[in-house]
Amino acid sequence: MNTLSPYKEATEVILQAGGEPVKLCYQCGLCTGTCPWNTVRSFMVRRIMHEAQLGATDFGSEDVWTCVTCRACVQRCPRGVEIIDVMRAIRRAVASLGLGIVPDALRISAKNIAGAGNPIGEAPEKRNDWAKDLKVRSFASSTEILYFPCCVPSYDPDVKTVARATATIFNKLGIDYGLIGTQARCCGESIRKAGHEDTFQSLVQNNINLFTTNGVKTIVVSSPHCYHTFKNEYPELGGKFEVLHTTQYLASLIEQGKLKLSRRVGINKKVIYSDPCYLGRHNGIYNEPRKILQSIPGLKLIEFPDAREDALCCGGGGGRIWMDTPKGQRFSDMRVEQAVAQGADIIAVACPYCFLNYRDSVLSMGKADTMQVKDISELVAEAI
């Protein structure tokens, strides 16, 4: 085993990059015991924190890029240490100062986001192509709601169904909404967690200027990652908007009697809901998605054994949606196995990253004939 030589400069680099919370860690080890990675491999969160305190961080280790920022460790930490901020700071030191190597897949996605404004590298002019035949209006200063789907539903050919379902619902209900121009860029949440702070700052300023210039006041989003950063990070940089996740908005319409779900979606189909980390643990939204699913005729809502605050991450947070995870270590595979054991017919999701990971797991595990992956917006669109 290699012995790391502590040096003060390493700790200072981490602190300057936003890792100040590391000072609060008193090495109880609950973070390591809580981290879901330790159900499939060894990932010593406590050691990473202690090395950062000592100035002994191995910036070249693959562990730098392992954390999925699911917040399970922070939730259990007795001192409330924002461990995610420390992981982000370590990654920032690698990405900005070249103290280590950024994984190839992440490096390519980061380059695409910085250049084209989306991780896929598609032309910005194609951002709203998913809506071409849906008669969706362009956002104007008098428009009530800006619908912001996220890069994945905007560009991924399979996940476009999420954005299309949401627009279909809004059209049928006569919602006053629109799409912003193709100058919009990625929200920046995940690339920031992957340590690319300069790219994040550039994306934020672009989007804030675009939203402000167009008179945006309320934003409805399909992605919990967009929700989190628009609601919690943009205000610090001058972008203050009312932000709602689609499940919040649709649940409020049901409660007001404006959205009535009368069509059956199958006959007594069991649907199991997977709490996204950035909707649940990060932002405390648990009830609204369930209220929607319970309102859909023909569906019976069942739960994962670890749900709500204890929900298992799909594995896509912290930039890992753009990185490869070896077979046998994929949280989404574990989730699909749990869903099968619970007798579910449908895994309901409320996050594009969950959609991507569960779709891939269902296909790779040969469960596509018996298990569907559906965004809640798709189920609502079928039930109207």
C-alpha positions in Angstrom: 0.0 0.0 0.0 1.3 3.4 -0.9 1.9 5.9 2.0 0.7 9.4 1.3 2.9 12.2 2.5 0.7 15.0 4.1 1.2 18.5 2.9 -0.5 21.6 4.1 -1.1 23.0 0.6 -3.5 20.1 -0.3 -5.8 21.0 2.6 -5.7 24.7 1.7 -6.6 23.9 -2.0 -9.6 22.0 -0.8 -10.7 24.7 1.6 -10.3 27.4 -1.0 -12.4 25.4 -3.5 -15.4 25.3 -1.1 -14.4 22.4 1.2 -14.6 24.3 4.5 -17.1 21.8 6.0 -14.3 19.3 6.3 -13.2 21.1 9.4 -16.3 20.0 11.3 -15.8 16.2 10.7 -14.8 14.4 13.9 -14.4 11.0 12.3 -17.4 9.1 13.7 -17.6 7.0 10.5 -21.4 7.1 10.1 -20.9 8.4 6.6 -19.1 5.3 5.5 -21.7 3.1 7.1 -24.5 4.9 5.4 -23.1 5.3 1.9 -24.9 3.0 -0.5 -21.6 2.2 -2.3 -20.6 0.0 0.5 -23.4 -2.5 -0.4 -21.6 -3.2 -3.6 -17.9 -2.2 -3.1 -15.7 -0.4 -0.6 -15.9 3.4 -0.5 -14.4 4.9 2.6 -16.0 8.3 3.0 -14.6 8.8 6.4 -11.1 8.2 5.1 -11.6 10.7 2.3 -12.6 13.3 4.8 -9.7 12.5 7.1 -7.2 12.7 4.3 -8.6 16.1 3.3 -8.1 17.3 6.9 -4.5 16.0 6.9 -3.5 17.2 3.5 -3.1 13.7 2.3 -5.7 13.6 -0.5 -4.9 11.3 -3.4 -6.3 13.5 -6.2 -5.5 10.7 -8.7 -7.7 8.1 -7.0 -10.9 6.9 -8.7 -12.7 7.5 -5.4 -12.6 11.2 -6.2 -15.3 10.6 -8.8 -17.3 7.9 -7.0 -19.7 9.9 -4.9 -23.2 10.2 -6.4 -24.1 13.2 -4.1 -27.2 11.3 -2.9 -27.0 13.1 0.5 -27.6 9.9 2.6 -24.3 10.6 4.5 -25.2 14.2 5.2 -28.6 13.2 6.4 -27.1 10.8 9.0 -24.1 13.0 10.0 -24.4 14.0 13.7 -22.7 17.3 12.9 -24.5 18.0 9.7 -21.2 18.1 7.7 -21.9 19.0 4.1 -19.8 16.1 2.8 -21.0 16.8 -0.8 -19.3 20.2 -0.7 -16.1 18.6 0.3 -16.3 16.1 -2.5 -17.1 18.9 -5.0 -14.1 20.9 -3.7 -11.8 17.9 -4.3 -13.1 17.5 -7.8 -12.8 21.2 -8.4 -9.1 21.0 -7.5 -8.7 18.2 -10.1 -10.7 19.9 -12.8 -9.4 23.4 -12.3 -5.8 22.9 -11.2 -5.0 19.6 -13.0 -4.0 17.8 -9.8 -5.5 14.6 -11.2 -7.2 13.2 -14.2 -10.9 13.7 -15.1 -12.4 10.5 -16.4 -12.8 10.5 -20.2 -16.6 10.2 -20.3 -17.0 13.1 -17.9 -14.4 15.2 -19.6 -16.3 14.8 -22.9 -19.6 15.7 -21.3 -18.0 18.7 -19.6 -16.6 19.9 -22.9 -20.0 19.5 -24.6 -21.7 21.5 -21.8 -19.2 24.2 -22.0 -19.3 24.4 -25.8 -22.8 23.4 -26.9 -24.7 24.0 -23.6 -25.8 20.4 -23.2 -24.0 17.1 -22.2 -24.9 15.4 -25.5 -23.1 17.9 -27.6 -26.2 18.6 -29.8 -26.7 21.9 -31.5 -28.4 24.5 -29.2 -30.8 25.2 -32.1 -32.3 21.7 -31.6 -33.1 22.1 -27.9 -36.8 22.6 -28.5 -37.2 20.2 -31.5 -39.1 17.7 -29.3 -42.0 20.1 -29.3 -42.2 20.9 -33.0 -45.6 19.2 -33.7 -47.2 20.0 -30.3 -47.9 23.7 -31.0 -46.1 24.9 -27.9 -45.7 28.7 -27.8 -42.5 30.6 -27.3 -42.3 32.2 -23.9 -43.3 35.9 -23.8 -43.1 38.4 -20.9 -46.9 37.9 -20.4 -46.6 34.1 -20.2 -47.4 32.6 -16.8 -45.1 29.6 -16.8 -41.7 28.8 -18.3 -41.5 25.0 -18.9 -37.8 23.9 -18.7 -37.6 20.2 -19.5 -33.8 19.6 -18.8 -31.2 18.6 -21.3 -32.0 14.9 -21.2 -35.7 15.1 -22.2 -34.8 17.8 -24.7 -32.3 15.8 -26.6 -32.4 12.0 -25.7 -34.7 10.3 -28.2 -36.2 8.0 -25.6 -36.6 10.5 -22.8 -38.2 13.1 -25.0 -41.5 11.3 -24.0 -41.2 13.0 -20.6 -41.2 16.5 -22.1 -43.8 15.6 -24.7 -46.1 14.1 -22.1 -45.8 17.3 -19.9 -46.6 19.6 -22.9 -49.6 17.4 -23.8 -51.0 17.7 -20.3 -50.5 21.5 -20.3 -52.1 21.8 -23.7 -55.2 19.8 -22.7 -55.6 21.9 -19.5 -55.1 25.2 -21.3 -52.1 26.1 -19.1 -50.5 29.4 -20.0 -46.9 28.2 -20.6 -44.1 28.5 -23.1 -40.6 27.5 -24.0 -37.6 29.8 -23.8 -35.4 30.4 -26.8 -32.6 28.0 -27.8 -30.1 30.3 -26.1 -31.0 28.4 -22.9 -28.2 26.2 -21.6 -27.9 23.3 -19.2 -28.9 24.3 -15.6 -25.4 23.3 -14.5 -26.2 21.4 -11.3 -24.4 18.1 -12.1 -21.4 19.6 -13.8 -20.9 21.8 -10.7 -21.0 18.7 -8.5 -18.4 17.2 -10.9 -16.0 20.1 -10.0 -16.3 22.3 -13.1 -17.2 25.5 -11.2 -16.2 27.9 -14.0 -18.5 26.2 -16.5 -21.3 26.3 -13.9 -20.9 30.0 -13.3 -21.0 30.7 -17.1 -24.2 28.6 -17.5 -25.8 30.3 -14.6 -25.1 33.8 -15.9 -26.4 32.9 -19.3 -29.6 31.5 -18.0 -30.3 34.2 -15.4 -29.8 36.9 -18.1 -32.0 35.0 -20.5 -34.8 34.4 -17.9 -34.7 37.9 -16.6 -34.7 39.6 -20.0 -37.7 37.6 -21.0 -39.6 38.3 -17.8 -39.6 34.8 -16.3 -41.2 34.6 -12.9 -42.3 30.9 -12.5 -40.4 27.9 -13.8 -41.8 24.4 -14.0 -39.1 21.7 -14.4 -39.1 18.0 -15.1 -35.7 17.4 -13.5 -35.0 17.5 -9.8 -31.5 18.6 -10.7 -32.8 21.6 -12.5 -35.2 22.2 -9.6 -32.5 22.0 -7.0 -30.1 24.4 -8.7 -32.7 26.9 -9.9 -34.3 27.0 -6.4 -31.2 26.8 -4.1 -28.2 27.9 -6.1 -29.3 30.5 -8.6 -30.6 32.9 -6.0 -27.1 33.3 -4.6 -26.0 34.5 -8.0 -28.9 36.9 -8.6 -31.5 34.6 -10.2 -34.7 34.5 -8.0 -37.6 32.7 -9.5 -40.5 30.6 -8.3 -39.5 27.1 -9.1 -41.8 24.0 -9.2 -41.2 20.4 -10.1 -43.8 19.0 -12.4 -45.0 16.6 -9.6 -45.6 19.6 -7.3 -47.4 21.5 -10.0 -49.6 18.6 -11.2 -50.4 17.6 -7.6 -51.6 21.2 -6.9 -53.8 21.1 -10.0 -55.4 17.8 -8.8 -56.0 19.3 -5.4 -57.7 22.4 -7.0 -59.9 20.2 -9.2 -58.3 21.5 -12.4 -56.7 18.2 -13.3 -59.1 15.2 -13.3 -57.7 11.8 -14.1 -60.5 9.6 -15.3 -59.0 7.1 -17.8 -57.7 3.8 -16.5 -54.1 3.0 -17.0 -54.2 -0.8 -17.1 -56.2 -3.0 -14.7 -54.8 -3.2 -11.1 -51.3 -2.6 -12.3 -48.8 -2.3 -9.4 -46.7 0.8 -9.7 -43.7 1.4 -7.5 -42.3 4.9 -7.1 -38.6 5.6 -6.8 -37.7 8.8 -4.9 -35.1 10.8 -6.7 -32.4 12.0 -4.4 -32.6 15.6 -5.5 -36.4 15.7 -5.1 -36.5 13.7 -1.9 -33.4 14.0 0.4 -32.2 17.2 -1.0 -35.5 19.0 -1.1 -38.0 17.1 1.0 -40.6 16.4 -1.7 -42.1 13.0 -1.0 -45.9 13.3 -0.9 -46.8 15.0 -4.2 -45.6 12.3 -6.5 -47.4 9.7 -4.5 -50.6 11.7 -4.4 -50.6 11.8 -8.2 -50.0 8.1 -8.6 -52.8 7.4 -6.1 -55.2 9.5 -8.2 -54.6 7.5 -11.4 -57.4 4.9 -12.0 -56.1 1.4 -12.6 -52.9 1.8 -10.6 -52.0 0.4 -7.2 -49.1 2.2 -5.5 -46.6 0.0 -3.7 -43.4 1.0 -2.1 -39.7 -0.1 -2.2 -38.4 -1.5 1.0 -36.2 1.5 1.3 -38.3 4.5 0.4 -38.6 8.2 1.1 -35.6 9.4 3.3 -34.0 6.0 3.0 -34.4 5.6 -0.8 -31.6 4.1 -2.8 -30.0 6.4 -5.4 -30.3 5.4 -9.0 -26.6 6.1 -9.4 -26.7 9.1 -11.7 -26.0 12.1 -9.4 -22.7 14.0 -9.1 -21.9 13.7 -12.7 -22.0 9.9 -12.7 -24.8 9.8 -15.2 -22.0 10.5 -17.7 -19.6 7.9 -16.4 -19.5 4.1 -16.7 -20.4 1.9 -13.7 -19.3 -1.7 -13.7 -22.0 -4.4 -13.8 -22.5 -5.6 -10.3 -22.2 -2.1 -8.9 -25.2 -0.4 -10.5 -27.8 0.8 -8.0 -30.4 0.8 -10.7 -29.9 -2.9 -11.1 -30.5 -3.4 -7.4 -33.6 -1.2 -7.7 -35.1 -3.2 -10.5 -34.5 -6.4 -8.6 -36.3 -4.9 -5.6 -39.2 -3.9 -7.9 -39.5 -7.4 -9.3 -39.5 -8.8 -5.8 -42.3 -6.5 -4.8 -44.4 -7.6 -7.8 -44.3 -4.2 -9.6 -45.4 -3.9 -13.2 -44.2 -0.3 -13.5 -41.4 1.7 -12.0 -42.6 5.3 -11.8 -39.9 7.9 -11.8 -39.7 11.7 -11.6 -36.2 12.4 -12.8 -34.6 12.0 -16.2 -31.4 10.5 -14.7 -33.6 7.8 -13.0 -35.4 7.3 -16.3 -32.1 6.7 -18.1 -30.6 4.3 -15.5 -33.7 2.3 -14.9 -34.4 2.0 -18.6 -30.9 0.7 -19.1 -31.1 -1.8 -16.2 -34.5 -3.1 -17.3 -33.1 -3.8 -20.8 -29.7 -5.2 -19.7 -31.4 -7.5 -17.2 -33.9 -8.8 -19.7 -36.9 -7.5 -17.9 -38.4 -5.3 -20.7 -41.2 -7.7 -21.3 -42.5 -7.6 -17.8 -41.4 -4.3 -16.4 -42.0 -0.7 -17.6 -40.2 2.4 -16.7 -42.5 5.5 -16.8 -42.2 9.1 -15.8 -45.1 10.3 -13.7 -46.0 12.8 -16.4 -46.4 10.0 -18.9 -48.8 8.2 -16.6 -50.8 11.4 -16.1 -51.0 12.0 -19.8 -52.4 8.5 -20.3 -55.0 9.1 -17.6 -56.4 12.4 -18.7 
